[in-house]
Amino acid sequence: RGGAGAETQVGNDLGSPEPLRWLLRSPFDRNVPVQLELQELLLDHVFQRLGVSSQGCVDHPIVLTEAVCNPLYSRQMMSELLFECYQVPKVSYGVDSLFSFYHNKRQKWPCSGLVISSGYQCTHILPVLEGRLDAKNCKRINLGGCQAAVYLQRLLQLKYPGHFAAITLSRMEEILHEHSYIAEDYIEELQKWRCPEYYEHNVHKMQLPFSNKLLGSTLTSEEKQEKRQQQLRRLQELNARRREEKLQLDQERLDRLLYVQELLEDGQMDQFHKALVELNMDSAEELQSYINKLSVSVEQTKQKILQSEVNIEVDVVDSKPETPDLDPLGSEQSLEDVESINEFEPLFAEEQAEAEKPVAAVQPVFNLAEYHQLFLGTERIRAPEIVFQPSLIGEDQAGIAETMQYVLERYSKEQQAVLVQNVFLTGGNTMYPGLKARVQKELLEMRPFQSTFQVHLASSPVLDAWYGARDWAVEYMNREEGWITRKDYEEKGGEYLKEHCASNVYVPIRLPKQPPRAAEASASSRAVASGTGNASEQ
C-alpha cells in the first residue's frame, strides 16, 4: 500500500490475507465506493468471471446495489464509469436490504415494515411505508461483523497470550459464524456461565494447529541415537562430496600447470610465455612452486578420502550384530568348571536382577494438543452482543433496541402498529442463533401492553439481496421504471436516480440561483444615483 510496487489483487487471487491484513486497502469506505480506479478493476474481474466481454462496450443492463442514502457524488462517479467506460445501455440502483425484503415478501405480507439490516461494517434500521423507503427516518449504527471479530480477537488474545499469533481475524470470523449466539437476556446468561456444570456442558473447544516436533522429550534414547547417526552420515556424505569436488578442481588445475611446464621443457618459449601471462605468473620458478603446492594438496585430499572410506567401513562392520563363536570343544566342558561357576552365581544374582529391570518410557509433561486448544465460554455471547450494547467496546452509540425505539417514536401510533407487524431481519450479521428471540424480547418491552408484532428472518440472509435483485431485473426488464438510460445520464447528470420499490429516494441537488452580474451593476448604480440626489436636495 502506498509504495511504487503496490499490487492490486481481486477475489481468490489474494490468497491468505492474514500476513498483510493491516496493510490492505479496500475500495470501499464501509459500504460506499470511494476509489473508482479500483472499482474499474473490480468490474473487469466480475465481467471476466461471468464470461462477459468488456472490450469496447458491455451490451447488458446492469443492476447495482448501493448504500442507504448513498452520497450523490458516489453515484455520479459510478454512473460515469458505467456509461463512459463500459458503454452500458441502462443501469438501475437499489438497496441490498430492500431487495432482500421484497424477495421474502409473501402474499399476506403488508407493503410496510421495519427492516433491520446488519452486515460486515454497519447496521441499518430502515422503515418502509406503503412500499417505499422513508429515507428521512433511516438510522445507521457503525457496528457489524467486522467489529465483533476484532473484539473477539482481543478477548482471546488476552485470555491466551501464548497463542497471540495464531488468534487471527479469519479464525475469529469462523468462530463467530459457527460458535457464537445472541443471548435473550445477557445478564442472566452470564450468571448461568458462572455455574461449573453449565460451563462444562456448553463450552466449545477449538483446536489450533501445532507440531509434535516441538517436544524433544517424547523421543526415546534409541530414537535420539538413530537420529544422531543419520545426521552424522549426512555430514560425512556432504564432506566426502566436497572433497571429491575439490580434488577434481585441483587435479584439473595441476594438469594445466604441468602442460605449461612441458611447453618449457620442449622449448616452445612463445607459447610458454603466453600461457604464463594467462595464468598471471611471472617466471618458471613461480610456476614450479604452484605445481608443488597443488601436488601436495591433491595427495592430502586423496588421503582424506581414503581415510573417510575406511571409517565408514569400520562403522558398518561395528553396526553388525555380534554373534557368539561356537566352540565345538565347549560341549566337553568338565563338570567341575560348571560347579565352580555356579558357586559365584549368588553373588551376582541381585545386581543382575537390577540391571535387567525395564526402563520406563519418558512421558511428556503435558499434552501438546490440549495446550493448543481455545476454550470458548462467555466469549460466545460477548462478541455478538456489541450490536445491542456498543458500550462493551467503548463506542458511544445506541444499540439496535434503542435505535429501533427511536425510529418508531418518530411515527404516529397507527403507523407504529403497522411497522411492527413486519419486522424483517436480513444481512450476514443476523445469522446468529437467538437473534430473532432477542428482537422479540426487546419489542415486547418497548411496545404497549397487549399489542401485537411479528418478527421475520430472511430465508437466506446473505444471498437474498442477490436473489431479490435478480427477480426485480427479470420483472422490470422491459419496463422503463427504475432504469437510467444513457439519455437520462447525459441530460440529468450522473447523480440522477429513477426510484423504484427497492431504491433510495432521489434528492436532486438544489443550488441557490445567483442574480446576474448586469442586474447587480444596475442596482448598484441606481443606489449611488439616489444617494447623490438626496445629498443635492439637502
TABEL-V715844 format. One record per run of one state. SS is the DSSP state (H for helix, E for strand, C for the rest). FROM is the first residue (numbers start at 1). TO is the last residue. Records with the same first field share a line. If there is no record, write none. Layout:
SS: FROM-TO + FROM-TO
This chain:
C: 1-10 + 15-17 + 24-27 + 30-31 + 34-35 + 51-61 + 67-71 + 86-89 + 104-112 + 119-122 + 130-131 + 134-134 + 138-138 + 142-144 + 160-160 + 164-168 + 180-180 + 182-185 + 194-195 + 203-203 + 208-211 + 215-215 + 219-220 + 266-268 + 279-283 + 319-327 + 333-334 + 356-367 + 372-372 + 377-378 + 383-383 + 388-389 + 394-399 + 409-412 + 427-427 + 431-432 + 434-434 + 447-454 + 458-463 + 476-483 + 493-516 + 538-538
H: 11-14 + 18-23 + 36-50 + 72-85 + 96-103 + 135-137 + 145-159 + 161-163 + 169-179 + 186-193 + 196-202 + 212-214 + 216-218 + 221-265 + 269-278 + 284-318 + 328-332 + 335-355 + 368-371 + 379-382 + 384-387 + 390-393 + 400-408 + 413-422 + 428-430 + 435-446 + 464-475 + 486-492 + 517-537
E: 28-29 + 32-33 + 62-66 + 90-95 + 113-118 + 123-129 + 132-133 + 139-141 + 181-181 + 204-207 + 373-376 + 423-426 + 433-433 + 455-457 + 484-485
